[in-house]
Amino acid sequence: MKKFLLQFFTWWNGQTLGTRLHTWRKGTRVGEDEFGNVYFEGGKDSEGRTRRWVIYNGISDASLVPPGWHGWLHHRVDVAPVNENYRPHEWQKPHQPNLTGTPAAYHPTGSVLSDKERPRVTGEYDAWTPGN
């Protein structure tokens, strides 16, 4: 019952009731990523292309879509990542979602939110004025 109510009243928590019905009627499961997001395709969009969508595992956060799946969702590639033999290069880091607003977010030196000490002002700065 809780899952039904979440689907009925929230859009940010997995899929809505409308998305569930559309997926049931027209969707074909294509694959799943390492975060548990499930990818579907089916039907046609306004440009005549096959429609593609994702059902998030938990909170709907677009930064949780890995690069390979992002390219597939936006029709940049025709082959889904599960159907190709891709291995990342040694210099590529694993996908990491957007950390803004979390304790792991980046705070540069001098930021009020940073735990590092702010650099000392040296007085070597000359303000710009018009005409100089």
N, C-alpha and C positions, 0 to 999 in steps of 0.2 A: 504494500500500500504506500509506503514511504517513497519508493522509487517512482510509482505512478504520479504521486503528488509533486515530486521534484520535477518530473518531465512536464507536467501540466502547468506549473507556475513559474519555473525558472528556465532561462535560456543559457545560463553560464555553467550549467552542471550537466555535462554529457550531451544528451540529445533531447529535443523537445518532442512532444507528442506528434506534431506535424512532421518533423523529420523522421520519426520512427515509421509513420504511415507511408511517407514517400519512399523511404528505404525499403520497406516491405513490398511496395508495389513495383518500383522501377529499379531498385538497386541490385548490383552484382558485387559481391565482396571481392576486392582485388588483393588485399593484404593487410598486414599489421606491422607496426614499427616497434622499436625497443621500449617505447613508453606505454604501449598498450593501446594506442590510437588505432582505429580501424578505418580503412579507406575503401570507398565504394565508387562505382560509376554506373551510369544508366540514364536513358532519356537523352534529350537534346537541349542545348541552351539556345539563346536567342541568335547566336551566330552559326548554328547548325553543328556545333561540335558536341561530342559526348560529354555529358555533365559529370563532374567529379566532385566528391566531397569527403570530408573526414568527420568521424564521430569520436570526440575526445574521450579519453579515459579519465573521468573526473572533471576538474575545472576546465572550461574552454579557454585555452591560452594558445594563440597562434604561434608563439615562440617555441612551443613544444613540438612543432612539426620539423623533423630533420630536413636538411637541404635536398636530399634526393627526392623525398616525397613532396617537398614544396615545388620543385621543378615539374613533377608529374601533375600535381593539382592544377598548376597554372599553364598546362599544355606546353611547357618548354621542351619536354621530352615525351615520346610516345610510349616508351617502355617503362613500366612500373619498377621501382627498385628491387622488388622480390623476384622479378623475372630476368634481371640482368646479373652478370657475374662481375660486380664491382667490388674492388677492395681499395680502401683509402690508402693514400701514400703515407709513408712513415712520418712525414712532417705535418700531417693533418691532425688536428686535435679532435677529440670526440665532441659531438654536438652538445651544447649547453644552452638551456633556455635563458631568456632575458631575466636577469637578476635584479632589475630595478625595483626598489621598494622592499627588498629582502635584506636580512643582515649581511649577506654575501655580496651586496652591491659594491661597485667600485666608487671610492671616494678619493679624489686626488689630494695631494699634499696641499694644505692650506684650507681645505674644506672644513666647514663648521662640524660636519658629521664625521670627519676623519679622526682617528685616535693618534695620528702623528702630530708632532709639533709644527706649528705654522712657521715658515721661514721668516727670518728677521728682515725688516725693511732697511735697505742700505742708503736710501736717499739719492741714488744715482738716476732717478727717473725724472725726466722732464716732460711735463704735460704738453700735449699738442694744442696749439692755438691756431685759429684760421689765419691764413696769410704767411705762415712759416714754411 
